[in-house]
């Protein structure tokens, strides 16, 4: 329970807001996985739960679109990744939508 409280205190802090903005700026306000602009999540490469000392370390952060963030998070918690053909189709559709936007 203590780790969960620590994570909550990270995400509610002013320091997190500042580091989060720095990560987005560093990544050019685009998803580092697919290049999509727009709404971004800032993802901890090494989880806060297991590496709380890296919570505010810029080198441990990456900007991800909601889709890429959900995929990475699912893999981290043990949900199998999509079949490569299905993922390729989703990526193609995402690029098409982003290009036409």
LINLIN-V755696 format. One record per residue. N is the residue number from 1. PHI is phi in whole degrees, 0 to 359 (* if undefined). D_LAST is the distance of its C-alpha to the last C-alpha in Angstrom with 2 decimals. Layout:
N/PHI/D_LAST ; N/PHI/D_LAST
This chain:
1/*/42.98 ; 2/298/43.35 ; 3/295/40.41 ; 4/299/38.18 ; 5/296/39.42 ; 6/297/38.82 ; 7/302/35.15 ; 8/297/34.74 ; 9/291/36.41 ; 10/295/34.05 ; 11/290/30.86 ; 12/265/32.42 ; 13/274/33.70 ; 14/293/32.74 ; 15/298/33.12 ; 16/299/30.37 ; 17/301/27.98 ; 18/289/28.84 ; 19/292/28.69 ; 20/300/25.37 ; 21/296/23.90 ; 22/299/25.69 ; 23/296/24.18 ; 24/298/20.57 ; 25/298/21.52 ; 26/303/23.33 ; 27/272/20.41 ; 28/69/18.13 ; 29/54/16.12 ; 30/222/14.62 ; 31/294/15.86 ; 32/287/18.92 ; 33/271/18.72 ; 34/243/15.30 ; 35/84/13.75 ; 36/294/10.86 ; 37/273/10.37 ; 38/103/10.75 ; 39/299/13.72 ; 40/230/16.42 ; 41/258/19.86 ; 42/255/22.70 ; 43/257/24.76 ; 44/278/28.44 ; 45/295/29.24 ; 46/257/32.81 ; 47/300/32.91 ; 48/300/34.42 ; 49/300/36.77 ; 50/257/38.38 ; 51/224/37.85 ; 52/301/38.01 ; 53/292/39.19 ; 54/259/35.76 ; 55/306/33.87 ; 56/248/33.12 ; 57/278/33.25 ; 58/302/30.10 ; 59/289/30.80 ; 60/261/30.59 ; 61/241/27.05 ; 62/214/23.60 ; 63/275/20.11 ; 64/226/18.34 ; 65/292/15.27 ; 66/305/16.77 ; 67/293/16.77 ; 68/295/18.54 ; 69/295/20.76 ; 70/297/21.84 ; 71/297/22.66 ; 72/297/24.70 ; 73/296/26.45 ; 74/299/27.38 ; 75/297/28.91 ; 76/298/30.79 ; 77/267/32.35 ; 78/100/33.41 ; 79/274/30.98 ; 80/299/30.65 ; 81/292/27.39 ; 82/295/25.61 ; 83/305/27.01 ; 84/306/25.47 ; 85/294/24.40 ; 86/293/22.62 ; 87/296/20.93 ; 88/299/19.89 ; 89/297/18.36 ; 90/299/16.39 ; 91/297/15.25 ; 92/298/14.23 ; 93/297/12.20 ; 94/297/10.51 ; 95/297/9.81 ; 96/297/8.55 ; 97/295/6.05 ; 98/295/5.20 ; 99/292/5.60 ; 100/276/3.81 ; 101/286/0.00
